[in-house]
């Protein structure tokens, strides 16, 4: 099931210029060698491929541990820890010789570090292995990982740390107490490889990341690989998708989960009050990363250090948590009148009594009128006065000392302003105060006694020896205040972590509502319709969702789509720039939107539940894998043929362009026949006119083309007007511009 949907601006409004063609980056069916090569983190130069929706290496936050079993079954266990949110995903699957499923799961959990057993690496990896015990050859899985994630560091972990029992103990100790805990423990009980990977993952977190998690503080889930629609990374890039697939566990089928989301979107679309109330309730949570905040509170250093910096961070985190928890009752009130089943579930999740208990604990310890601030003295004061007065006498004394020191600094500013007749102001910058003065207020030079002057944005910033001494005293008082406050905050965190499961549930609920509200917003703004799910792909007057955002640049031509079991293979033809690629992308994007649970831009839409979306939409070479255009085409085609099922949607654009026309026709024909045997829904755009003749004898083949209006103002001139409209039948190719120019060509044979 797909999780997130987003809209990206496009580069044009007409189909011929809808999307750029990014470099292919498929990871399947690459050439394999029997020998491993030496590898370092910089073993290959980075290529300048376009930064598209799937190019999110800079957003990588997962530490992934991988363990593969011996034998022909290729059982692979994976444990992935999101350092930002504290979520742990466990996967165990039986893979093929190209490890397509494993690499796909790794793309869903974008890694910043990959852990493997040291026995997976050979002697050629000497720089990575501290021990002398090495395998005779590097694991094939490691080779594929290096090919697919060349910039992600690979770290070997001693085989003794990959322990099934230790992994189960970690899960039992750290998994949050919620409704799904028992199911998670039951699901992983016999997953040897996933449990062993979990053990290595948390051992690494303690030893190398200096992080220990509080008991019952992590959201750990076992992720089944079934019940999802697989979209390979190349397809994600070619369709310009931004969101990953969701692994959220729902007590219904995939169809039921999608319909539940659509019910929510429909309720928001039809009820303006519900839409407005929920939007208003979510607004105060804008730019707050709830998951990251929870895991920051739940984790602690294995070697704790008492510093003012760490104390300051924890106080700020608690203030942010206080603000989020105080906003939840407003969301609860906004959802109270909603009728859809999914929103009722969300209402129950945010109505958990444990959240109210957490709010009471925070209110008991923290000042209600203290608001977090990001910059300046306001942010410092918010942390200093976060804890209520009379909670700790030593803290009250430290705060009073801090207050007096700050007062002395402001008094000094007033004295110097009067003494030098200058409008001096104070700026809190880099943990200390400095004087500030507009450049226009300085006639010649600063008076004597001022030091460290610098000009920034039209203002002089400077200090004095007396101010520096006062800053030092203030800093000591501030550090003492924060450290004393931190002791109270840590006790408060310990009490909150007892009910941390309620916070994780609330975070999931808020994220889900936020996503569905976004779906409703775009559906209202662009008048989308609710899709149906049947065994037929039928779209009336469908529009490309990205191009629709740029209506001002031209008129967008809607197109119909119809595909069922009797017309499952559709050949799409037309001259260059007629809109073939855009038509294929439109089919893919509308399918993704519908399976996300979003309305679609059409007058009517019906879709089939697909288990995978496989595409060949790019005709570029792949320098990272040393693949030519033709080799890249063949690798992707082999991947598609290997993964295709009767429930797969396949989009292929201009197959065979990487070789000669004669070979291209033959290869395209052979691949097309093979795809027909799978009975997948296939949209096959091509320039090879022969295919419409040779394949038309097949019962499931339908010929389509993009209409073009031809004109001939004179005997020597030829023109075409692109209609961007899909019509039945093969095109009249003899009247194309290129054919016309060829027939008019006069060859000089005098030489």
Secondary structure, DSSP 8 states (H G I E B T S, - for coil): -B--------S-SSGGGS---------SS----SS-----TTSS--------TT--GGG--EEEEEEE-SSTT-EEEEEEEETTT-EEEEEEEE--TT-HHHHHHHHHS-EEEEEEEGGGSBGGGTTT--SS--BSS--HHHHHHHHH-TTSEEEEE-GGG--HHHHHHHHHHHB-SSTTHHHHHHHHTT-HHHHHHHHHHHHHHHHTS-EEE-TT-BEEEE--SSSS-EE-HHHHHHTT----B-----SS-HHHHHHHHHHHHHHHHH-HHHHHHHHHHHHTTTT--HHHHHHHHHEEETT----HHHHHHHHHHHHHHHHHHHHHHHHHHHHTT--SHHHHHHHHHHT-HHHHHHHHHHHHHB-TT----SSHHHHHHHHHT-B-TTS-HHHHHHHHHHHHHHHHHHHHHHHHHHHHT---EEEEETTEEEEEEEGGG-SSS--TTEEEEEEETTEEEEEEHHHHHHHHHHHHHHHHHHHHHHHHHHHHHHHHHTTHHHHHHHHHHHHHHHHHHHHHHHHHHHT-B--EESSSEEEEEE--TTGGGGGGGS----EEEEE-GGG-EEEEE--TTSSHHHHHHHHHHHHHHHHHT--BSSSEEEE---SEEEEE-----BGGGTB-HHHHHHHHHHHHHHH--TTEEEEEESTTTTS-HHHHHHHHHHHHHHHHHHT-EEEEE-S-HHHHHHSTTSTTEEEEEEEEEEE-SSTT--EEEEEEEEEES---GGGSHHHHHHHH-------
